Amino acid sequence: MKPQFAILCFSLFGLFVFAGGQETPPPTQPAEPVLGLDSGSAAPAFTLSDQFGHQQSNETLKGSKGTVLLFFRSADW
């Protein structure tokens, strides 16, 4: 009976030793990168080729009421 009691005591002691104060700190989450521009801010100057191979810039696309740009990446790239 005494060896079983001793094993039980050592097991419980070990459980408390390993569990006490060994809390894992919360994982640090990296800051999310800032994507895009704030609403209402001016876009930086750019020049890109359109689907027909013509060079387009923010100046050539500017309309009288503003410009909306949509960049679409096809799934077959």
C-alpha positions as CSV (number, residue, x, y, z in Angstrom):
1,M,0.0,0.0,0.0
2,K,2.8,2.4,0.8
3,P,4.5,2.2,-2.7
4,Q,1.2,3.0,-4.4
5,F,0.6,5.9,-2.0
6,A,4.1,7.2,-2.7
7,I,3.6,7.0,-6.5
8,L,0.3,8.8,-6.2
9,C,1.9,11.6,-4.1
10,F,4.9,12.0,-6.5
11,S,2.5,12.1,-9.4
12,L,0.3,14.7,-7.8
13,F,3.4,16.7,-6.8
14,G,4.7,16.6,-10.3
15,L,1.4,17.6,-11.7
16,F,1.3,20.7,-9.6
17,V,5.0,21.6,-10.2
18,F,4.6,21.4,-14.0
19,A,1.2,23.1,-14.1
20,G,2.0,25.9,-11.6
21,G,3.4,29.1,-13.2
22,Q,3.9,27.5,-16.6
23,E,1.1,29.4,-18.4
24,T,1.9,30.0,-22.0
25,P,1.8,33.7,-22.9
26,P,-0.8,34.7,-25.5
27,P,0.6,34.6,-29.0
28,T,1.6,38.0,-30.2
29,Q,-0.3,38.8,-33.3
30,P,1.6,40.8,-35.9
31,A,0.1,44.1,-37.0
32,E,-1.9,43.8,-40.1
33,P,-0.4,45.6,-43.0
34,V,-2.2,48.7,-44.2
35,L,-3.6,48.0,-47.7
36,G,-4.9,50.6,-50.0
37,L,-5.6,54.3,-49.6
38,D,-7.9,56.1,-47.2
39,S,-11.2,57.1,-48.6
40,G,-11.0,60.5,-50.3
41,S,-7.2,60.5,-50.6
42,A,-5.4,61.0,-53.9
43,A,-3.9,58.0,-55.7
44,P,-0.2,58.1,-56.4
45,A,0.9,58.6,-60.0
46,F,1.0,55.4,-62.0
47,T,1.2,54.0,-65.5
48,L,-0.1,50.5,-66.4
49,S,-0.9,48.6,-69.5
50,D,-4.6,47.8,-70.1
51,Q,-6.0,44.6,-71.7
52,F,-5.2,45.9,-75.2
53,G,-1.6,46.8,-74.4
54,H,-2.2,50.6,-74.3
55,Q,-0.5,52.6,-71.6
56,Q,-3.0,54.1,-69.1
57,S,-2.2,56.5,-66.3
58,N,-4.2,58.2,-63.6
59,E,-4.3,61.3,-65.8
60,T,-5.6,59.5,-68.9
61,L,-8.3,57.8,-66.8
62,K,-9.5,60.9,-65.0
63,G,-13.1,61.8,-65.7
64,S,-15.2,64.9,-64.9
65,K,-16.8,63.2,-61.9
66,G,-13.8,61.3,-60.7
67,T,-12.3,57.8,-61.3
68,V,-13.0,54.4,-59.9
69,L,-10.3,51.8,-60.5
70,L,-10.9,48.1,-60.2
71,F,-8.0,45.7,-60.3
72,F,-9.1,42.1,-61.0
73,R,-6.8,39.1,-60.9
74,S,-8.1,36.3,-62.9
75,A,-8.1,32.8,-61.4
76,D,-6.3,31.3,-64.4
77,W,-3.0,33.1,-63.8
